């Protein structure tokens, strides 16, 4: 709802700036000694740039409102563990149905800018304020990576940490069984 409200505010302000830019000049002021010219309009030369930024911010807010609204409406989980296998829609999008717990080679929960992998400049700036779960795994198709961010799950960072501990508990028995065999 917050993103939706920000989007509405951004679009309304951009619309008001557009209306102000195309407003007719004020009428001349009649006085006893004649007509005084209308005051010169003081238009902001950067108004078109401000409007572009506001429209872009409004579109970004609509994107996040739709993303979080869809997640809330569908009430699906970002990742789950069943019988020692990790399931996630993100894995399915990568062409992997599920990953066995013993195939997870690396498991990290930290600030998103400290996690392995390259980040673009824009993502890197915002990553300082986000936390993520980084899972490296191997499958028959080759190695892969699963990243879950704290805004992808209800409960945020604490829920990611609990999920990582739960996943680690599944990994340890699998690793112990591998050593015993």
C-alpha positions as CSV (number, residue, x, y, z in Angstrom):
1,X,0.0,0.0,0.0
2,X,2.9,2.3,0.7
3,X,4.4,1.9,-2.8
4,X,1.0,2.4,-4.3
5,X,0.5,5.7,-2.3
6,X,4.0,6.9,-3.4
7,X,3.1,6.1,-7.0
8,X,-0.1,8.1,-6.8
9,X,1.7,11.1,-5.2
10,X,4.4,11.0,-7.9
11,X,1.9,10.9,-10.7
12,X,-0.2,13.6,-9.2
13,X,2.8,15.9,-8.7
14,X,4.0,15.3,-12.3
15,X,0.5,16.0,-13.6
16,X,0.4,19.3,-11.7
17,X,3.8,20.3,-13.0
18,X,2.6,19.5,-16.5
19,X,-0.5,21.6,-16.0
20,X,1.6,24.5,-14.6
21,X,3.9,24.4,-17.6
22,X,1.1,24.7,-20.1
23,X,-1.0,27.3,-18.2
24,X,-1.8,30.5,-20.0
25,X,-0.1,33.6,-18.9
26,X,-1.9,35.7,-16.2
27,X,-4.1,38.6,-17.5
28,X,-2.8,42.1,-17.2
29,X,-3.6,44.0,-14.1
30,X,-5.9,47.1,-14.7
31,X,-4.9,50.1,-12.6
32,X,-6.2,53.8,-12.6
33,X,-3.1,54.9,-14.6
34,X,-3.4,52.3,-17.3
35,X,-2.6,48.6,-17.7
36,X,0.4,47.1,-16.1
37,X,1.9,44.2,-17.9
38,X,1.4,40.8,-16.3
39,X,4.2,39.6,-14.2
40,X,6.7,37.4,-16.1
41,X,6.1,33.8,-15.3
42,X,8.9,32.1,-13.3
43,X,9.0,28.7,-14.8
44,X,11.4,26.2,-13.6
45,X,13.8,25.3,-16.4
46,X,14.3,21.8,-14.9
47,X,10.6,21.0,-14.8
48,X,10.7,18.5,-17.7
49,X,13.5,16.7,-15.9
50,X,11.6,16.7,-12.7
51,X,8.5,15.3,-14.4
52,X,10.6,12.5,-16.0
53,X,12.1,11.6,-12.6
54,X,8.6,11.7,-11.0
55,X,7.1,9.5,-13.7
56,X,10.0,7.0,-13.4
57,X,9.7,6.9,-9.6
58,X,6.0,6.4,-9.9
59,X,6.5,3.5,-12.3
60,X,9.1,2.0,-10.0
61,X,6.7,2.3,-7.1
62,X,3.9,0.6,-9.2
63,X,6.4,-2.2,-10.0
64,X,7.1,-2.8,-6.3
65,X,3.4,-2.5,-5.4
66,X,2.5,-5.1,-8.0
67,X,5.4,-7.4,-6.9
68,X,4.5,-7.3,-3.2
69,X,0.8,-7.3,-3.9
70,X,1.1,-10.4,-6.0
71,X,3.2,-12.1,-3.4
72,X,0.6,-11.2,-0.7
73,X,-2.3,-12.3,-2.8
74,X,-0.9,-15.6,-3.9
75,X,0.5,-16.4,-0.4
76,X,3.2,-18.7,-1.8
77,X,6.4,-19.4,0.0
78,X,9.7,-18.3,-1.6
79,X,11.5,-21.6,-0.8
80,X,10.7,-24.7,1.2
81,X,12.4,-27.9,2.3
82,X,10.6,-31.2,2.0
83,X,12.3,-34.6,2.7
84,X,15.8,-33.2,2.4
85,X,15.1,-31.4,-0.9
86,X,14.9,-27.6,-1.5
87,X,12.1,-26.3,-3.7
88,X,11.7,-22.8,-4.9
89,X,10.0,-21.0,-7.8
90,X,13.4,-19.4,-8.6
91,X,14.9,-22.8,-9.0
92,X,12.0,-23.8,-11.3
93,X,12.7,-20.7,-13.4
94,X,16.3,-21.8,-13.7
95,X,15.2,-25.2,-15.1
96,X,15.8,-27.1,-11.9
97,X,12.8,-28.8,-10.1
98,X,14.5,-29.2,-6.7
99,X,17.9,-29.5,-5.1
100,X,19.0,-32.2,-2.7
101,X,20.3,-30.8,0.6
102,X,23.7,-32.5,0.1
103,X,24.1,-30.8,-3.2
104,X,24.2,-27.4,-1.6
105,X,27.9,-26.4,-1.6
106,X,27.7,-22.9,0.0
107,X,25.2,-21.3,2.3
108,X,25.5,-17.6,3.4
109,X,23.2,-15.1,5.0
110,X,24.7,-11.6,5.1
111,X,24.3,-8.1,3.8
112,X,23.5,-8.3,0.1
113,X,26.6,-6.3,-1.0
114,X,28.9,-8.8,0.8
115,X,27.4,-11.9,-0.9
116,X,29.4,-13.5,-3.7
117,X,28.7,-12.4,-7.3
118,X,28.8,-9.2,-9.3
119,X,26.2,-6.5,-8.8
120,X,25.4,-3.6,-11.0
121,X,26.1,-0.2,-9.7
122,X,22.4,0.6,-9.0
123,X,21.8,-2.7,-7.3
124,X,25.1,-2.4,-5.3
125,X,24.0,1.0,-3.9
126,X,20.8,-0.4,-2.5
127,X,22.4,-3.7,-1.5
128,X,24.0,-2.2,1.6
129,X,20.5,-1.9,3.1
130,X,19.3,-5.4,2.2
131,X,20.2,-8.8,3.5
132,X,20.1,-12.0,1.5
133,X,20.5,-15.7,1.5
134,X,23.0,-17.1,-1.0
135,X,22.9,-20.7,-1.9
136,X,25.4,-22.3,-4.3
137,X,24.4,-25.8,-5.4
138,X,25.4,-28.4,-8.0
139,X,23.1,-30.4,-10.2
140,X,23.5,-32.6,-13.2
141,X,23.1,-29.5,-15.4
142,X,26.1,-27.8,-13.6
143,X,26.5,-25.4,-10.7
144,X,23.9,-22.9,-9.9
145,X,23.1,-20.1,-7.5
146,X,19.9,-19.2,-5.6
147,X,19.5,-15.8,-4.1
148,X,16.7,-14.8,-1.8
149,X,16.4,-11.2,-0.5
150,X,14.8,-10.1,2.7
151,X,12.1,-8.3,0.9
152,X,11.2,-11.5,-1.0
153,X,10.0,-13.2,2.2
154,X,7.6,-12.3,5.0
155,X,9.6,-11.8,8.2
156,X,12.6,-10.3,6.4
157,X,16.2,-10.9,7.6
158,X,15.2,-12.9,10.7
159,X,13.2,-15.3,8.6
160,X,16.1,-15.7,6.2
161,X,18.4,-16.5,9.1
162,X,16.0,-19.1,10.6
163,X,15.5,-20.7,7.1
164,X,19.3,-20.9,6.7
165,X,19.7,-22.6,10.1
166,X,16.9,-25.0,9.2
167,X,18.6,-25.7,5.9
168,X,21.9,-26.2,7.6
169,X,20.3,-28.8,9.9
170,X,19.1,-30.7,6.8
171,X,22.6,-30.5,5.3
172,X,24.5,-31.8,8.3
173,X,22.8,-35.2,8.5
174,X,23.2,-35.6,4.7
175,X,27.0,-34.7,5.0
176,X,27.3,-37.2,8.0
177,X,25.6,-39.9,6.0
178,X,28.0,-39.3,3.1
179,X,31.1,-39.6,5.4
180,X,29.7,-42.9,6.9
181,X,29.2,-44.5,3.5
